[in-house]
Amino acid sequence: MSDEVEKMAGNLYREFENLETKQGTAVYFRPFCKGDGEGFRQCIADFYKDGYPYKEYLDENFLLEKCASREMTVLCGLTDQGEIISTSAVRMDEEFKGSALLMLRVVKEAYRGMGIGKAQEEYLFQYADGQEGVCSLYADVMTHNSISQGSLARRGFVYCGLRMMLYRNPVMVPGLPLSEDGKMSQAVMCRKGCVQSAGILYCPAEHTGEVRRIYNELGVKCRINTEYTGPECGETVAAWKDEEEHHSYIALVRKVGKDISEMLARKMEQTGRRRDVTYLCYLNLRDPAAVYGYEKFRQAGFFYTGLKPLQENEEYMLLTHTGRQKMRYEDIHLHEDGERMLAYIKAHQT
């Protein structure tokens, strides 16, 4: 763990009170340490009911290595008895260079509503905001309730998009009373860092108003070009992430090539036999062929679900394909700041 985080969180106690029971709890915030693994896993399981999909982040040695290399910062809140009751982390993203991901934001159910999560995030943000070269902080926030979204909205995070119906309910949160055949969505929330301009965005004309609105809310300038320009390269520069357990597939398209339709058709033919299969595409709007690529995805049945903005050299539009899966907007709960974005997505779904 870095000296900055040790200095920030070291020997830090705060008193919190349950407003209903009037019982007080003293919490000590400190960095994740050797020996914290089991308590950390129990804290995460309290929220996800053992459904958290990224199991490597529950491995003590993995977390210790990431923290030692400064790829991650992980903070824990402990009671006087040594019980880990809250966690939060920030990861310097590998896929989205220059963007820092907030993750593992959990407070045990018995301690919620006391301001513990808010206090812990204050210390985490102090660290993240002090790092050089961070274009943005962002979080992919679960939408089965809006509590954690509200805390970010109050800290200046902007609703930018939806990662629509990616995670099977019985796998992700098996303890919640949600449809067995349904899938959970995530809200993409972002706050700008050191970046002042996103440069030129090659954006389809029908979404320019919404794209400008989001960048304006972020406080970042952009120029929009709506020209339909064919790709110069033959092969698309893209990577697929397969969430096999959830029957979901995520494409990160950095540069559109002439083979984009064939690449997409091949992937969907290989994976599309399941009734509940869903796809998400991140399409780089800094690529001059992005409008061309957007049209190809639209022809394949994808629709706009927002943005993932503010990386070093890339700005992404989110495109979603839900296949034969029933749309469950009733399961998407957003803080009031996100309602306008959700209404736009609904209106432009095809």
N, C-alpha and C positions, 0 to 999 in steps of 0.2 A: 504494500500500500504506500502511496506517495506521502512525502512529508507534509504536503499541503493538506491532505485529507486527515492525517493524524492530528495536525494542528487544529483543523476545523472542528473535528468531532471529539477530540480527546477530552476525557473527564467532563462530559457534558450531560448533566441531569436536568430534567424538567418535570414539574408536577402537572398532572392532568386530572380532571374530575369528570366522572359520569354524571351528567345533568339530571338523570332520572333517579339514580340511587344515592347520589351525593358522595359516593366512595371515590377516594383519591388513589391515583397510581403514579408512582415515580418511575420514569423511564430514562434509561441511559443510552444515548446514541453513540455508536462507535463503528469503525470499519469491520467488515467480515474477517474473522480470524480462524486459524487452525483450531479444529474441534467444534466449529459451529455447524457442521454439515447436517447433522440429524435435526437439530432445532430449527434450522433454516428450512429443511424439507417439510417439517411439520407445519410451519407457518404458511408455506405456499399451499400445502394440501388442505389447510383449513378453508382456504378460499376456493380452490379448484376441485376439492374433493378427489384428489389424486388424478385429476384429468389434465394437468399442465402438460402441453405437448412437447416441449423442448427439454427433454430429460437431461441433456448434458449440463444445463444450468442448475440442476439439482445435485450435481456431483461436486463434492468439496474440493477435490484436487483441481478440477477444471476451473472453478471459480478462483482459487488461490493463484493459479498460474496466470489467469487473465488479469487479476488485480496486480500481481507482481510486475507484469509487462506493461501496465498502465493502459491496457486495452479496455478495462472496465474499472468502475468504482462501485463497490457494493457497501451499503450501510445497513446496519441492523439496530432495532430498538429493543432493549432488554429491560425486564423488571428487576427489582432488587434480588429476586430469587434466581436470576439468570435465565429466565424464559425469554426466548426470542418471540416477540409479539408483533413486530413490524419489519418490513424490508423495503428497500428501493435500490435501484441501480441505474447507472448510465453506461452505455457501451458506445465506443467510437466505432461507427458502423463500417463494416468491410465492403458491403455492397454499395452503399451510398456514401462515398468518400466526402468527408467534411461535415457529415451529418451525425449527430449524437442521439442515440436511441434511449429513451427512458423505458425501463422495464422492471419486472419483478416488484411492482408497486402493490403491496399487500399489507393490510392490518388484520389481525385475527378478529373474528366476529365478536368475541366478548369484549373487545377494546375499541370498537368502532364508535364514531360519533363523539369522540373526546378531543379531537384535534391532533391526534398523534401522527397521522399520515401527513397532515399539512406541515407540522413542525419538522418532520424528517425530511420532507422535500425541500424545505428552506435551506438546509445544510447541503443537500445534494446539488441544488441549483447554484449555491455559492461556489461550489467546486467547478461545476460545468461552465458557468459563465466566466470563470477566471482562466479557462484554457484558450490558447491561441488557435486560430484557424478553424474555429467551429462556425460553420455557415448557419446551422440551425440545430435546435433541439426538437425532437419529435417523439410521439408515442402512438402506438397502435392500441387503442383502448377498447376493451370489450363493451358491447352495447346491450347486454341483457339488463343493465341498469345504468343510470347516468351519474352516479355519485362521484366516481373518480374522474369523470369528464369535467364535472363542475369545478373541481379543485384546479384543474389545468386551465379552464376557461377564465377563472378569476386571476390567473397568473399571466394572462396575455397570450395564451395559446389559441390558435385559430383553427376552426374546423375546415379541413381541406378536402377530405374524401372519405369514401367507405371501401374497405376491403370486404366485399360482399359475400356472405355465406360461404366461408372457407372451412369452418371447423364443425364437425359433427357433434351435436349436443351431447349424446351419451358418452363420448370420448373426452370432450373438452371439459365439461362440467357435469359429471354424472349425477350429482346431488341436487341439481335444480329441476323444478317441475316444468321442463320444456319438452316439446314434441320429440319423440324418439327418432323420427326420420327427418328432423329439421337440422339446420346448420346455423352456427353463430357468425355474426359479422363483427368487424372492428371499425372504429372511427379513427381516421388519421388526423391527428392534431399536431400543429407545428407552431414554433415561435422562432423568429429570426435571430441569428447570431450576428456575425461580423459582416454579412453580405448586405450590400445596398442596392444592387441591380442584378436581375436575373438574365440580362442580355436580351437577345432576340429569341422569341418563342415562335415556332412554326406550328400554328394552331388552327384547327378547322373553324371555319367562319361561324358556324352555329353555336360555338361555345366561347367565343371571344369575350362576351359580356361577363359571363360567370368567371372565366379565368382572370380577367382584369379585376373583378371584385375581390377575389381571394388574395391576389398579390397586393392590392391596395390595403386590405385588412392586415396583411403581414407587414406593411410599411416598406415594401420593396418595389422598385421600379422595374418595368419590363416593356419591351417593344414587341408587337405582334405582327407576324407575317402570315397571311392566309393562303399563299400561293400553293398550288398543287404541283409539286416538283417530283419527278420520278427519281428513284435511287440511282446513284452512280456505281455502287458496288454490286457484284452479283450475289454475294452471300450475306445474309443477315447476321449481324453480331448480336447474339442473344444467349441467355442462359435460362434453363428451366429448373425450377425447384419443385420436386414432387412430394406432396404431402399425402402419401399413399394411404395412411391410416384414416385420413379424412376425405379421400376421394377428391382431392383438390390439386390443381397444378398452377404454378405461378411463373410467368415469363417476364424476364427483365430484358427489354429490347433497347439496346444502346444505339444501334444503327440499322436502319431498314435497308434490306437488300432486295434485289429483283426476285429472289426466291421466297419472299415472305409468305405468300399465299400457300405455296407448296409445303413450306415448313410447318405452318399452322395446321393445314389439313392433315398432314402426316401425324402430328402429335395428337390431334383430336380423334383420328381414326384409331390410334393405338390405345387411347385412354377413355374414350367416350361411351363404352358399352354400359357402364353403370348408370342407373336412373338418376342418382343424386350427384353426379360429377359436376364440378364447377371449375371455372378458370378465371384467373386474374392476370392482366397484362399491365406492366409498367412500360409505357411508350415514351421515349426520350423526345421532348419537344424542342431540344436544341439541335436536333438532326434536321437538316433541310428537307428530308424526305418524310417527315413525320405526318404531314397531311395525307400523303399517299398511303402510308402505313395505316393510319386511322381508317381510311376508306376500306382497306382490305380487311381489317378486323371487323368493321361494321358489316361488311358483306358476309362474314362468317358468323354473325349473330351476336357480336359483342356490343355493349353500350357503355356510355360515359358514366363513371361513378366518382369523379373528382380528380385531385392532384396529389402528388408527393413532391413538394417543391424544395428548393434550396439545398442543393449539393454543390460541390466545387465546380463541375463542368456540365452538369446534367440537370434537367427539370423534367419531371415525369407526369404524364396523364395516366389515370387509372381507367382501365377498360375491363368489363366483367361479362362473363358468359355463364348463365346459370342452368343451361341445358334444360332438362325436363323437371328440374327441381322447382317445387312450388315457391313463389316469392313470398317471404314472410316479413313484410314491412312491420307487421304488428309486434314482432319480436325485437325491433330496433328501437331502443330508447335513447334519445339524445337530450343533452342539456339544451335549454332554450336557444342558446347561441347557434346550435346546429340545425335547427328546424328549417331555416331557409335553404341550406344546402341539400337537405333531404328532400324537400319539396321540389327543388330543381331536378334532382336525380330521378324522382318518380315521374315528373313531367316529360323527361326525355328518354325514358326507357322504351325500347321497342321489342 
